Amino acid sequence: MAVVAVLLGWLSPVFYILISLLFGAFLAYCAYITYVHMKYDHIPGPPRQSFLFGHLILFCEMRKKDQIVYDKLIEWAETYGPVYRINLLHKVLIVVTCPEATKEILMSPKFPKDKEIQKSISSMFGERFFGNGLITAVDHDLWYKHRRIMDPAFSRLYLRGLMGTFNERAEKLMERLSEEAENQTEVAFGVELDLLNQSSPFPKAIDTCLLGLQCYSRDLFFQYYPKNRAFIKEVREACRLLRTTGAQWINDRKKATQNGEDVPKDILTQIIKSAGEEENMTKEDEEIMLDNFVTFFIAGQETTANQLAFCIMELERHPEILDKLKQEVDDIIGMKRDISYDDLGNLTYLTQVLKETLRLYSTAPGTNREIPVDMDINGIHIPAGVSAMFFSYVTGRMEKFFKDPLKFDPDRFHPDAPKPYYCYYPFALGPRSCLGINFAQMEAKVVMAKLLQRFDFTLVPGQSFDIRDTGTLRPKGGVFCTIKHRQTQ
């Protein structure tokens, strides 16, 4: 008992010192938050719910209710103007809807991506995810090196040579859907990311990673709740599956190329070829190639699949637009099995429909930039140190930029219509715009043209048209249709 008494006597002052240090640190943190408020509170913005947490509580509540945060950002943009402030603990973000500022910032390499935000999506729960790939790289020289490696594989000239591959992959999907049509089965677009192979582990892994990324990047304490341990383990395993599979595919293709074997003339082969022409390729560069593989593996399936699902949903709700689109496909494509690159260019109304789909449903809704120097936006002084957020979903749904914005109207993008001035950027803008824009839209056009050429769809009554935010935007629960072969073609 005497020993216990001595230990308690010794630990008691240590405990009080520790508590005092923690309390002092908390007071210092509160003082820093006060300084941040004094520095940035002249910027318009909604009232904070909490001195300490700012608007974080509201966003957490909305996500728990499965509400779309971006709808709240639209409301605030209409209330507080083209630039407004959001507080998240000690961090200040500004949401920018001003076209002139959007042009100035996104079109310039002087405004890098936010280091903290990019770090939050580079890894998840200790597992490398996007790493230092093209989406997450902050260092301009590193980003530029790997953009240079990737560019040739996504050029219009190279993709034009892949039209055979686009057609081949789309035909496999058409064969699968033909079976569904003959069996009079319902099809749920947007639920299964890989309609060709539903036994594949990759759709589930992608879904798990995206959900994990949302939880990891938007809830500071998610990984510390014991109830989340099983899910966190599942996310880590999904990350490892994507990366180990990607590494194996890259290594196999490299060996085949070095051995002089016939290899597919696809994007992966071109990327490996470009990397081989680079000087000073390090082990980290090899790892970044894998980062980019994971990025495009997810983006290539997730965003295009969701765009097509939203497109089918809107077409079925607007039969007059669907009829006009079918007529264009019949006139341009007719009964042809293979669609040519020139055919894609002639499908002007389909282009308008796909652009209008992305206006209402930007599958990747936003991007960010650091403001490293003081600047003025719309007459408001913005001190250096904040992060500027740009959301195409927000500007695309504002009456200020698009009349009757919730109406699905492809004529907004008619070739003779005025071009949206820096308020429509579903693939971002400037040097950090999405590398895969040409690939994604060629793929979407080929698939949609073949779908319209061969099938009729009817929406299943009673389904929801709500949106679900999983890091990307997708139809909540999918788009359920009955499918049948077109009677007249």
C-alpha positions in Angstrom: 0.0 0.0 0.0 2.9 2.3 0.7 4.3 1.8 -2.8 0.9 2.5 -4.3 0.7 5.7 -2.2 4.1 6.8 -3.4 3.2 6.1 -7.0 -0.1 8.0 -6.7 1.8 10.9 -5.0 4.3 10.9 -7.9 1.7 10.6 -10.7 -0.6 13.2 -9.3 1.6 16.2 -10.2 2.4 14.7 -13.6 -1.3 14.3 -14.2 -1.9 18.0 -13.3 1.0 19.1 -15.5 -0.4 17.1 -18.4 -3.8 18.6 -18.0 -2.3 22.1 -17.7 -0.4 21.5 -20.9 -3.4 20.3 -22.8 -5.5 23.2 -21.5 -2.8 25.6 -22.5 -2.6 24.0 -26.0 -6.4 24.3 -26.3 -6.3 28.0 -25.3 -3.5 28.6 -27.9 -5.6 26.9 -30.5 -8.6 29.0 -29.7 -6.5 32.1 -29.9 -5.3 31.0 -33.3 -8.9 30.5 -34.4 -9.7 34.0 -33.2 -6.9 35.3 -35.3 -8.2 33.5 -38.3 -11.7 34.9 -37.7 -10.3 38.4 -37.5 -8.3 38.0 -40.7 -11.0 36.6 -42.9 -14.4 37.6 -41.4 -14.8 40.6 -43.7 -15.5 38.1 -46.4 -19.2 37.5 -46.7 -20.5 34.1 -45.5 -23.1 32.2 -43.6 -23.1 32.5 -39.7 -20.9 29.9 -38.0 -22.7 27.3 -36.0 -19.8 27.0 -33.7 -16.8 29.1 -32.7 -14.6 26.0 -32.8 -16.1 23.9 -35.6 -17.4 26.6 -37.8 -19.7 25.1 -40.5 -18.4 21.6 -40.0 -21.3 20.5 -37.9 -23.8 21.5 -40.5 -22.0 19.5 -43.2 -21.7 16.4 -41.0 -25.5 16.6 -40.3 -26.3 16.9 -44.0 -24.1 13.9 -44.9 -25.8 11.8 -42.1 -29.1 12.6 -43.7 -27.7 11.8 -47.2 -28.3 15.3 -48.4 -26.2 16.9 -51.1 -23.9 19.5 -49.6 -23.6 21.3 -53.0 -27.2 22.3 -52.9 -26.5 24.3 -49.7 -23.5 25.9 -51.5 -25.9 27.0 -54.3 -28.2 28.6 -51.7 -25.3 30.4 -50.0 -24.0 31.6 -53.4 -27.3 33.2 -54.1 -27.4 34.7 -50.6 -23.8 35.9 -50.1 -22.6 36.5 -53.6 -19.9 35.3 -56.0 -17.3 34.7 -53.3 -18.1 33.7 -49.8 -16.4 32.2 -46.8 -16.7 28.8 -45.1 -15.0 28.0 -41.7 -13.9 24.4 -40.9 -12.1 24.5 -37.5 -9.0 26.7 -38.1 -9.2 26.4 -41.9 -10.9 28.9 -44.1 -12.3 28.1 -47.6 -13.8 30.5 -50.1 -16.3 29.3 -52.6 -15.9 31.2 -55.9 -18.7 31.4 -58.5 -17.4 34.6 -60.2 -16.5 33.7 -63.8 -13.7 36.3 -64.0 -12.0 35.0 -60.9 -12.6 31.4 -62.0 -10.8 32.2 -65.3 -7.9 34.0 -63.5 -7.3 31.3 -61.0 -8.0 28.0 -62.8 -6.3 29.0 -66.0 -3.0 29.9 -64.3 -0.3 27.6 -62.9 0.5 30.2 -60.3 -2.4 28.8 -58.1 -1.5 25.3 -56.9 -3.9 22.7 -55.5 -4.4 22.8 -51.8 -1.8 20.7 -50.0 -4.0 19.6 -47.1 -7.0 18.7 -49.3 -4.8 16.8 -51.7 -3.1 14.9 -48.8 -6.5 13.8 -47.6 -7.2 11.9 -50.8 -3.6 10.7 -51.5 -4.0 7.9 -48.9 -6.7 6.3 -46.8 -6.3 4.8 -43.4 -2.6 4.2 -43.9 -3.0 2.8 -47.5 -1.7 4.7 -50.5 -4.6 5.5 -52.8 -4.2 8.3 -55.4 -0.7 9.0 -54.0 1.1 11.6 -56.0 -0.8 11.1 -59.3 -2.1 13.7 -61.6 -5.1 14.6 -59.4 -3.2 14.9 -56.2 0.3 16.1 -57.1 1.0 19.6 -55.7 4.6 20.0 -56.9 4.3 21.6 -60.4 7.5 20.0 -61.8 6.5 16.5 -60.6 3.0 16.9 -62.0 4.3 18.3 -65.3 6.7 15.3 -65.7 3.9 12.8 -65.4 1.4 14.8 -67.4 4.0 14.8 -70.2 4.2 11.0 -69.9 0.4 10.6 -70.0 -0.4 13.2 -72.6 0.4 11.2 -75.8 -2.0 8.3 -74.7 -4.9 10.7 -74.4 -4.3 12.9 -77.5 -7.1 13.0 -80.0 -4.9 11.6 -82.7 -4.0 8.5 -80.6 -7.6 8.0 -79.4 -8.8 8.2 -83.0 -6.7 5.1 -83.6 -8.5 3.3 -80.8 -12.0 3.5 -82.3 -11.8 -0.2 -83.0 -11.3 -0.8 -79.2 -14.1 1.6 -78.3 -16.5 -0.3 -80.6 -15.3 -3.7 -79.4 -15.9 -2.9 -75.8 -19.2 -1.3 -76.5 -20.4 -4.3 -78.5 -19.7 -6.6 -75.5 -22.0 -4.3 -73.5 -24.6 -4.4 -76.2 -24.5 -8.2 -76.3 -25.1 -8.3 -72.6 -28.0 -5.9 -72.8 -29.5 -7.8 -75.7 -29.7 -10.8 -73.4 -31.5 -8.7 -70.8 -33.9 -7.4 -73.5 -34.8 -10.9 -74.6 -35.4 -12.0 -71.0 -37.4 -8.8 -70.4 -35.2 -8.0 -67.4 -35.0 -4.7 -65.6 -31.6 -3.0 -66.0 -30.2 -0.8 -63.2 -27.9 1.7 -64.8 -25.4 3.3 -62.3 -25.6 0.5 -59.8 -23.3 -2.0 -61.4 -20.2 -0.3 -62.6 -19.2 -3.3 -64.7 -22.1 -4.7 -66.6 -19.8 -7.0 -68.5 -18.5 -9.0 -65.6 -20.6 -8.8 -62.5 -18.5 -11.4 -60.8 -15.4 -9.2 -61.0 -14.1 -7.9 -57.7 -13.2 -4.5 -59.1 -16.6 -2.8 -59.1 -17.1 -3.6 -55.4 -13.5 -2.5 -54.7 -14.0 0.8 -56.5 -17.3 1.4 -54.7 -15.7 0.6 -51.4 -12.7 2.9 -52.0 -14.9 5.8 -53.0 -17.1 5.4 -50.0 -14.0 5.1 -47.8 -12.5 8.2 -49.4 -15.7 10.2 -48.5 -15.6 9.0 -44.9 -11.9 9.5 -44.5 -11.7 13.0 -46.1 -14.9 14.4 -44.6 -14.9 13.1 -41.0 -11.8 13.8 -39.0 -12.7 11.3 -36.4 -14.1 8.5 -38.5 -11.1 6.1 -38.1 -11.2 6.5 -34.3 -14.7 5.0 -33.8 -14.5 1.3 -32.9 -17.7 0.6 -34.9 -15.9 1.6 -38.1 -13.0 -0.9 -37.8 -14.5 -3.6 -40.0 -15.3 -1.1 -42.8 -11.8 0.5 -42.5 -10.3 -3.0 -43.0 -12.4 -3.5 -46.0 -11.3 -0.2 -47.5 -7.7 -1.0 -47.0 -8.1 -4.4 -48.7 -9.9 -2.7 -51.6 -7.0 -0.2 -52.0 -4.5 -3.0 -52.0 -6.5 -5.0 -54.5 -6.5 -2.1 -57.0 -2.8 -1.3 -56.5 -1.5 -4.9 -56.6 -3.6 -5.7 -59.7 -2.5 -2.5 -61.4 1.2 -3.2 -60.6 0.8 -6.7 -62.0 -0.8 -5.5 -65.2 1.9 -2.8 -65.7 4.8 -5.3 -65.1 3.3 -7.9 -67.4 2.9 -5.4 -70.2 6.4 -4.1 -69.7 7.9 -7.6 -69.9 5.8 -8.4 -73.0 7.0 -5.2 -74.6 10.7 -5.8 -73.7 10.4 -9.4 -75.1 9.1 -8.2 -78.4 5.7 -9.8 -77.9 2.6 -8.5 -79.6 0.9 -6.2 -77.1 -2.4 -4.3 -77.4 -2.1 -0.9 -78.9 -4.0 0.7 -76.1 -3.5 3.5 -73.6 -1.5 1.4 -71.1 1.0 0.5 -73.8 1.4 4.1 -74.9 2.0 5.3 -71.3 4.7 2.6 -70.8 6.3 3.7 -74.1 6.3 7.4 -73.1 7.7 6.5 -69.7 10.5 4.6 -71.3 11.5 7.7 -73.3 11.8 9.8 -70.1 15.2 10.3 -68.5 15.8 9.8 -64.8 12.8 7.6 -64.0 13.0 6.8 -60.3 11.3 4.2 -58.1 9.0 6.9 -57.0 8.1 7.7 -60.6 7.2 4.1 -61.1 5.0 4.3 -58.0 3.3 7.5 -59.4 2.6 5.6 -62.6 0.7 3.2 -60.5 -1.1 6.1 -58.8 -2.3 7.2 -62.2 -3.4 3.7 -63.1 -5.6 3.6 -60.0 -6.9 7.1 -60.8 -7.9 6.3 -64.4 -9.1 2.8 -63.5 -11.6 4.4 -61.1 -12.4 7.5 -63.2 -12.7 5.5 -66.4 -15.5 3.4 -65.0 -17.1 5.5 -62.3 -17.7 8.9 -64.0 -18.7 7.7 -67.4 -21.0 5.1 -66.0 -22.7 7.7 -63.9 -22.9 10.2 -66.7 -24.7 7.6 -68.9 -27.1 6.7 -66.1 -28.1 10.4 -65.6 -28.4 10.8 -69.3 -30.7 7.9 -69.7 -32.8 9.1 -66.8 -33.3 12.5 -68.3 -34.0 11.2 -71.8 -36.7 9.0 -70.5 -38.2 12.0 -68.7 -38.1 14.0 -71.9 -39.5 11.9 -74.8 -39.3 14.8 -77.3 -35.6 15.1 -76.7 -35.2 11.3 -76.9 -37.0 11.1 -80.2 -34.9 13.9 -81.7 -31.7 12.1 -80.5 -32.8 8.8 -81.9 -33.5 10.4 -85.3 -30.0 11.8 -85.3 -28.5 8.5 -84.5 -30.6 6.8 -87.2 -29.5 9.4 -89.8 -25.8 9.3 -88.9 -25.2 5.7 -87.8 -28.0 3.9 -89.4 -27.5 0.1 -89.2 -23.7 0.3 -88.9 -22.1 -1.9 -86.3 -18.9 0.1 -86.1 -19.0 3.8 -85.4 -16.2 5.9 -86.9 -14.4 8.9 -85.4 -16.0 11.1 -88.1 -19.5 9.8 -87.0 -18.8 11.0 -83.5 -18.1 14.5 -84.8 -21.4 14.5 -86.7 -23.5 13.5 -83.7 -23.9 17.1 -82.7 -27.2 16.7 -80.8 -25.8 13.8 -78.8 -22.9 16.1 -77.9 -25.4 18.7 -76.7 -27.3 16.1 -74.6 -24.1 14.8 -73.0 -23.0 18.4 -72.1 -26.4 19.2 -70.7 -26.2 16.1 -68.6 -22.9 17.1 -67.1 -24.2 20.6 -66.4 -26.9 19.3 -64.2 -24.9 16.3 -62.9 -21.2 17.0 -62.7 -20.1 13.6 -61.8 -16.8 15.1 -60.3 -18.4 18.2 -58.9 -15.5 20.5 -58.0 -11.8 21.4 -57.7 -9.6 23.6 -55.5 -6.7 26.0 -55.6 -4.5 27.7 -53.0 -4.4 31.5 -53.0 -0.7 32.1 -52.3 -0.9 36.0 -52.5 -3.4 38.7 -51.6 -5.9 39.4 -54.3 -9.3 41.0 -54.9 -12.3 39.0 -56.1 -15.4 40.9 -57.2 -14.2 43.9 -55.1 -13.6 41.8 -51.9 -10.0 41.6 -50.6 -8.9 38.0 -50.1 -5.8 37.6 -47.9 -3.3 35.0 -48.9 -3.6 31.6 -47.2 -7.1 30.5 -48.1 -8.2 27.7 -50.4 -10.6 28.6 -53.2 -13.2 26.0 -54.1 -14.8 25.8 -57.6 -17.9 23.7 -58.2 -19.3 23.2 -61.7 -22.4 21.6 -60.1 -23.0 24.9 -58.2 -22.6 27.3 -61.1 -24.3 24.9 -63.5 -27.5 25.1 -61.4 -27.6 28.9 -60.8 -30.2 31.1 -62.5 -27.5 33.8 -62.9 -25.8 31.7 -65.5 -28.4 29.4 -66.9 -32.1 30.4 -67.4 -34.4 28.0 -65.7 -31.4 26.0 -64.5 -33.2 22.8 -63.4 -34.7 22.3 -66.8 -33.0 19.7 -69.0 -32.4 21.7 -72.2 -29.7 20.5 -74.6 -30.2 23.5 -76.8 -28.1 25.5 -74.3 -25.2 23.9 -76.0 -26.3 24.3 -79.6 -23.3 25.3 -81.8 -24.8 28.7 -82.4 -25.7 29.3 -78.7 -23.5 31.6 -76.6 -20.7 29.7 -74.9 -20.9 29.6 -71.1 -18.3 31.9 -69.7 -16.3 30.1 -67.1 -19.3 28.8 -65.3 -19.4 25.3 -66.9 -16.3 23.1 -66.2 -17.2 19.5 -65.4 -13.6 18.5 -66.3 -12.1 21.5 -64.6 -10.2 24.2 -66.5 -6.6 25.2 -67.4 -3.4 23.2 -67.0 -4.9 21.0 -64.3 -8.0 20.1 -66.3 -8.9 16.4 -66.6 -6.5 14.5 -68.9 -9.2 12.0 -69.8 -11.8 14.4 -71.1 -11.5 13.2 -74.8 -11.4 9.6 -73.8 -14.5 9.9 -71.5 -16.6 11.7 -74.1 -15.7 9.4 -77.0 -16.6 6.5 -74.8 -19.9 8.0 -73.7 -20.8 8.9 -77.3 -20.0 5.4 -78.7 -22.0 3.7 -75.9 -25.0 6.1 -76.1 -25.2 5.9 -79.9 -25.2 2.1 -79.8 -27.8 2.1 -77.1 -30.1 4.4 -79.0 -29.5 2.6 -82.2 -30.7 -0.8 -80.8 -32.8 -0.5 -77.7 -35.9 1.3 -76.2 -35.9 2.0 -72.5 -38.8 2.7 -70.2 -38.3 4.0 -66.7 -39.7 1.7 -64.0 -42.5 3.7 -62.2 -42.0 4.9 -58.6 -38.2 5.2 -58.6 -36.3 8.1 -57.0 -34.5 10.7 -59.1 -32.3 11.7 -56.2 -28.6 12.1 -56.3 -26.1 10.3 -54.0 -22.7 11.9 -53.1 -20.0 9.2 -52.8 -17.2 11.6 -53.7 -18.5 11.5 -57.2 -22.2 12.0 -57.9 -24.4 9.1 -59.0 -28.1 8.4 -59.2 -29.3 7.3 -55.8 -30.1 3.6 -56.1 -29.4 3.6 -59.9 -31.7 4.2 -62.8 -34.1 1.3 -63.3 -35.4 0.7 -66.8 -37.1 -2.1 -68.7 -35.3 -2.7 -72.0 -36.4 -4.1 -75.3 -35.1 -4.2 -78.9 -36.1 -1.3 -81.1 -38.9 -2.4 -83.5 -38.0 0.1 -86.2 -34.4 1.1 -87.1 
